[in-house]
């Protein structure tokens, strides 16, 4: 009985400790800069998304503290598609570029890999689907920087690079 009580006490202390350390009211909790609502429209939309067959006119993205995201893509006809999933951001580098892996669960399960950098209220962002793999396509890398998505050995430049502006 004593062992069970000690185990329960330890478990309760762990839960209380984890609960306190993740409280958003703590002054020492640092919120990732990506956590915000973002908008990409007009010339800020990646050329590969703005062109046929996607014809994307506007992208609204929300990245949350719990590492979930919702992205709404709206095409030139006003039709929208909502993408949801989770994300994991890599460490910031000296260039400010970070890696990111997005595990999308809606509307279909895919994984996208890429990079982003936030400077003030602007985010430069380049990701590409990696699972299931797209033949001969390689994701951008922190080392390669923006425009480093490749088709074979050929870098695609700005094709999949877009700019988001913070909206909150």
N, C-alpha and C positions, 0 to 999 in steps of 0.2 A: 504494500500500500504506500509506504514511504517513497519507494522508487517511482511509482506512478505519479505521485504528487510533485516530486522534484522534476520529473519529465514534463509535466503539465506547466509547472512554473517556468521552466526554461523555454518551452514553446511559447508561452504567453509573453515572456520578455522579448523573444525574437520578433514576434508579431508586432508588439508595441514599438520596438526599435525600428523595424522596417517601416511601419506606418508613420512614425515621426520623421524619419529621414527623407521620406518622399513627399512630405507636406509642401504644398505650393506656398504656404504662408511663411516658411522658413526663409530668413534673409540670405542664407548661404547657398540656396539652391540655384544653380545656374541653368537657365533655360536656353536650349540650343537656338541659334539665330534663325534656323530654318522654320522654327515653330511660329507660324503666322498664316495669314491668308495672302495669296499672291495672284496677280493677274498678268497674263501675257496676251497681247492683242496687236493687230496691225503688223508692222515690220518686226515686232519683237517675237512673233511666232516663228519657230524654226522653219526654214524654207522647205524642208522635206515634209513637214506637216501642213504647211500652207498650200502646197501644190496638190494636184490630183494624185491619188484617188481620195486623199483625206479632206482637202479643202478646208482646213481648220482656220477659223477666223478669230477664235477666242478660247483661251484656256484659263479656267479658274481653279486654283489649287489651294488646299488647306492641309498643312502639316501640323499635327498635334503633339503635345508633350508626351502622350502615351505611345508614341511612335506609330501612329496610324495616319493615313492620309485619305483624302477624297479629292479627286480631280474630275472636273467637268469640262469636256471638250465640246465646243459648239462650232458647227461648220457654217459655211456661207449661206446655206439654206435655212439655218436656224435649228437644225436637228442636233440634239445633244446626246452624248454618251457619258455615263458616270463610271469612273474607275475607283475602286477602293482597295485598300490593303495596308500593309505595314512597311516600315522602312528602317534601315540601319545606316547611320552615318559613320564614316570613318573619321580618324583624327584629322585635325586641321594641320596643314603643312605650312612651311614658310611662305609659300606662294598664296596661301589662303584657300587653295583648292582642296576639297574633301571628296572622298569617294562616297558613293551611296548605292545601296542595294534595295530595290523595291520588290516586295513580294505581293503581287496583285492577286486578289481573290475574286473580284467582280469586274467586268462581266465574265471574264474567263481567267483561269489561273495561269499566270506567267510570271517570270522573274525578269526584271530589267536592272541593268548595272550601268553606272556612270559616275559623273562628277558634277560638283556644283561649287560656286563661290558666292558669298554674300558680301557686298560692299555697301554699307548704309542701308538704303531701302530697295536695293536692286540685287537680284539673284541671277547669275549666269548659270545655265543648267543644260547638261547634255547627258541623256540616257538612251540606251538601246536595249531591246529585248534580247536576253541571253538564254532563257529557258522557256519553252523549247528554243533551241538554237536556230538562228536564221543563217542559212548556208553562206559561208565566206564573210560573214560580218563579225567584227571584233569590237567590243565595247571601248569607249574612251578610257584613258587612264590619267591618273593624277600627273604622272611623269610626262605624258604626251601633251597634256593641257587640252584646252577647248579646240575642237575640230579634229580630235585624234581618233574618232570612230573610223574604222577601216573596212573597206571591201577588199578582201585579199590583202595585198601590201599597199594599197592605195588609200591614203587618208582622205576622208570625205569633206574635210574642211567644215564650213559653217552649216552644212546640210541639216544637222540635227541639234544645232546650238540655238537655244532660245533665251530670251531675257524676260524675267518676271519682275514686276514692281509690287512692293508690299502695299496692301490695301487696308491694313489696320495697325 
